[in-house]
């Protein structure tokens, strides 16, 4: 809730085909990239900020996730917990 789904696409990152799901929060766009994880183990969320963008990285249930947006990290964590 609070993150309307705008759409999705397939992209290539480092030569790997990845799924991307796009959400919106107020005026902010959030891209969530997903691909099969190299390990089955879940990993805790890591938050990085670069050039005004927040990047969340984690894995769960054999899937690696990366969420990128200029939205603040607290609200991005809210989306991450709901995925």
C-alpha positions in Angstrom: 0.0 0.0 0.0 1.1 3.5 -0.8 3.4 2.3 -3.6 1.3 2.1 -6.8 2.6 -0.3 -9.4 3.5 1.6 -12.6 4.7 -1.3 -14.7 7.6 -3.6 -15.4 10.2 -4.5 -18.0 13.1 -6.8 -18.8 16.5 -5.1 -18.7 20.2 -6.2 -19.0 22.6 -5.5 -16.2 26.2 -6.6 -16.6 25.2 -8.9 -19.4 22.5 -10.6 -17.3 18.8 -10.4 -18.0 16.9 -9.0 -15.0 13.2 -8.3 -14.3 12.4 -4.7 -13.2 9.2 -3.6 -11.5 8.5 0.1 -11.2 6.6 1.6 -8.3 5.7 5.2 -7.4 5.6 7.0 -4.1 4.3 10.6 -4.3 6.5 12.2 -7.0 9.3 9.5 -6.7 9.9 6.6 -9.0 11.4 3.4 -7.6 12.9 0.7 -9.8 13.2 -2.7 -8.2 15.6 -5.1 -10.1 15.4 -8.8 -9.5 17.3 -11.9 -10.7 18.1 -15.4 -9.4 20.6 -15.1 -6.5 23.9 -16.9 -6.7 23.1 -18.3 -3.2 20.0 -19.6 -1.5 20.8 -17.8 1.7 18.9 -14.6 2.6 20.9 -11.5 3.2 20.1 -8.4 5.3 19.3 -5.1 3.6 22.3 -2.9 2.7 21.6 0.8 2.1 24.0 2.9 0.0 23.6 6.5 -1.2 25.2 7.8 -4.4 24.6 11.1 -6.2 21.3 11.7 -4.4 20.0 8.2 -5.0 19.4 5.5 -2.5 20.2 1.9 -3.3 18.8 -1.0 -1.3 20.4 -4.4 -1.9 19.1 -7.7 -0.3 18.3 -11.3 -1.2 15.4 -13.5 -0.2 14.2 -17.0 -1.2 16.8 -17.3 -3.9 16.2 -13.9 -5.5 18.6 -10.9 -5.5 16.9 -7.5 -5.2 18.2 -4.0 -5.9 15.8 -1.0 -5.4 16.9 2.4 -6.6 15.3 5.8 -6.2 15.7 9.4 -5.0 13.1 8.5 -2.4 14.4 8.6 1.2 15.8 5.4 2.6 13.1 5.0 5.3 10.3 4.9 2.8 12.3 2.6 0.5 12.7 0.2 3.5 8.9 0.3 3.9 8.6 -0.9 0.2 11.3 -3.5 0.7 9.5 -5.0 3.7 6.3 -5.3 1.7 7.9 -7.2 -1.2 
